[in-house]
Protein backbone atom coordinates (compact mmCIF):
# COMPACT_ATOMS: atom_id res chain seq x y z
CA UNK A 1 0.00 0.00 0.00
CA UNK A 2 1.23 3.44 -0.78
CA UNK A 3 -0.11 6.89 -1.57
CA UNK A 4 0.52 6.12 -5.24
CA UNK A 5 -2.53 5.82 -7.48
CA UNK A 6 -3.90 2.48 -8.66
CA UNK A 7 -2.62 3.44 -12.12
CA UNK A 8 0.92 3.84 -10.78
CA UNK A 9 0.58 0.46 -9.04
CA UNK A 10 -0.56 -1.11 -12.32
CA UNK A 11 2.54 0.20 -14.12
CA UNK A 12 4.79 -0.87 -11.21
CA UNK A 13 3.30 -4.38 -11.34
CA UNK A 14 3.60 -4.65 -15.14
CA UNK A 15 6.99 -2.97 -15.66
CA UNK A 16 8.91 -3.94 -12.51
CA UNK A 17 7.34 -6.57 -10.26
CA UNK A 18 6.40 -8.93 -13.09
CA UNK A 19 10.09 -9.03 -14.06
CA UNK A 20 11.14 -9.92 -10.50
CA UNK A 21 8.30 -12.34 -9.73
CA UNK A 22 6.88 -14.38 -12.62
CA UNK A 23 3.37 -13.05 -13.20
CA UNK A 24 3.88 -10.22 -10.68
CA UNK A 25 3.13 -10.29 -6.97
CA UNK A 26 0.15 -12.54 -6.17
CA UNK A 27 -1.75 -9.97 -4.12
CA UNK A 28 -3.35 -6.61 -4.82
CA UNK A 29 -1.46 -3.37 -4.43
CA UNK A 30 -3.59 -0.88 -2.53
CA UNK A 31 -3.69 2.88 -2.83
CA UNK A 32 -3.82 5.18 0.20
CA UNK A 33 -4.49 8.61 -1.35
CA UNK A 34 -3.97 11.29 1.24
CA UNK A 35 -2.33 8.85 3.68
CA UNK A 36 -5.40 8.09 5.83
CA UNK A 37 -4.37 4.47 6.43
CA UNK A 38 -0.70 5.40 6.78
CA UNK A 39 -1.67 7.87 9.52
CA UNK A 40 -3.67 5.17 11.34
CA UNK A 41 -0.61 2.90 11.35
CA UNK A 42 1.83 5.69 12.21
CA UNK A 43 3.79 5.50 8.95
CA UNK A 44 2.58 8.57 7.07
CA UNK A 45 5.21 11.27 6.57
CA UNK A 46 3.25 14.54 6.53
CA UNK A 47 6.13 16.60 5.16
CA UNK A 48 6.85 14.28 2.22
CA UNK A 49 3.18 13.23 1.82
CA UNK A 50 4.13 9.55 1.55
CA UNK A 51 3.66 6.36 3.51
CA UNK A 52 7.01 5.21 4.93
CA UNK A 53 7.92 1.59 4.15
CA UNK A 54 6.45 -0.70 6.74
CA UNK A 55 4.94 -4.13 7.10
CA UNK A 56 2.38 -5.32 9.57
CA UNK A 57 1.36 -8.86 10.50
CA UNK A 58 -2.26 -8.71 11.56
CA UNK A 59 -3.95 -11.79 13.01
CA UNK A 60 -7.50 -12.93 12.13
CA UNK A 61 -8.84 -10.95 15.12
CA UNK A 62 -7.35 -7.74 13.69
CA UNK A 63 -4.51 -7.48 16.24
CA UNK A 64 -1.08 -6.37 15.04
CA UNK A 65 1.30 -9.18 16.03
CA UNK A 66 4.44 -7.78 14.37
CA UNK A 67 5.56 -4.72 12.48
CA UNK A 68 8.69 -3.38 10.84
CA UNK A 69 9.31 0.17 9.64
CA UNK A 70 12.30 0.94 7.43
CA UNK A 71 13.55 4.05 5.70
CA UNK A 72 13.44 3.89 1.87
CA UNK A 73 17.13 3.10 1.26
CA UNK A 74 16.97 -0.15 3.27
CA UNK A 75 15.31 -3.15 1.65
CA UNK A 76 13.11 -5.63 3.47
CA UNK A 77 13.74 -9.36 3.89
CA UNK A 78 10.81 -11.18 2.31
CA UNK A 79 12.04 -14.59 3.52
CA UNK A 80 12.07 -13.33 7.12
CA UNK A 81 8.55 -12.01 6.65
CA UNK A 82 7.38 -15.42 5.40
CA UNK A 83 9.22 -17.14 8.29
CA UNK A 84 7.42 -14.93 10.77
CA UNK A 85 4.03 -15.67 9.20
CA UNK A 86 4.74 -19.42 9.53
CA UNK A 87 5.88 -18.94 13.13
CA UNK A 88 2.74 -17.00 14.10
CA UNK A 89 0.58 -19.65 12.43
CA UNK A 90 2.42 -22.40 14.33
CA UNK A 91 2.01 -20.58 17.65
CA UNK A 92 -1.71 -20.05 17.02
CA UNK A 93 -2.20 -23.72 16.12
CA UNK A 94 -0.08 -25.36 18.85
CA UNK A 95 0.37 -22.87 21.70
CA UNK A 96 4.10 -23.54 21.52
CA UNK A 97 6.61 -20.68 21.37
CA UNK A 98 9.03 -20.31 18.49
CA UNK A 99 12.52 -19.14 19.46
CA UNK A 100 14.67 -16.74 17.43
CA UNK A 101 15.21 -17.88 13.85
CA UNK A 102 12.68 -20.73 14.18
CA UNK A 103 11.81 -22.58 11.00
CA UNK A 104 9.08 -25.21 10.52
CA UNK A 105 10.26 -28.56 11.86
CA UNK A 106 12.79 -26.99 14.23
CA UNK A 107 12.75 -26.98 18.04
CA UNK A 108 9.88 -25.14 19.70
CA UNK A 109 9.41 -24.21 23.34
CA UNK A 110 6.48 -25.29 25.47
CA UNK A 111 5.67 -22.35 27.76
CA UNK A 112 5.10 -23.16 31.40
CA UNK A 113 6.75 -23.28 34.81
CA UNK A 114 8.94 -26.24 33.81
CA UNK A 115 10.65 -24.11 31.15
CA UNK A 116 11.62 -21.25 33.47
CA UNK A 117 15.40 -21.18 33.84
CA UNK A 118 15.82 -24.12 31.46
CA UNK A 119 15.44 -22.61 27.98
CA UNK A 120 19.20 -23.05 27.56
CA UNK A 121 18.74 -26.82 27.83
CA UNK A 122 16.58 -27.03 24.69
CA UNK A 123 17.62 -24.00 22.64
CA UNK A 124 21.05 -22.57 21.79
CA UNK A 125 21.67 -19.21 20.07
CA UNK A 126 23.39 -20.88 17.08
CA UNK A 127 20.08 -22.65 16.35
CA UNK A 128 18.73 -19.27 15.18
CA UNK A 129 21.04 -19.50 12.17
CA UNK A 130 20.61 -23.16 11.15
HELIX and SHEET records of a PDB file:
HELIX    1   1 UNK A    6  UNK A   12  1                                   7    
HELIX    2   2 UNK A   13  UNK A   17  3                                   5    
HELIX    3   3 UNK A   18  UNK A   20  1                                   3    
HELIX    4   4 UNK A   33  UNK A   35  5                                   3    
HELIX    5   5 UNK A   36  UNK A   40  1                                   5    
HELIX    6   6 UNK A   78  UNK A   94  1                                  17    
HELIX    7   7 UNK A  119  UNK A  122  1                                   4    
HELIX    8   8 UNK A  125  UNK A  129  5                                   5    
SHEET    1   A 2 UNK A  44  UNK A  45  0                                        
SHEET    2   A 2 UNK A  50  UNK A  51 -1                                        
SHEET    1   B 2 UNK A  54  UNK A  58  0                                        
SHEET    2   B 2 UNK A  64  UNK A  69 -1                                        
END                                                                             
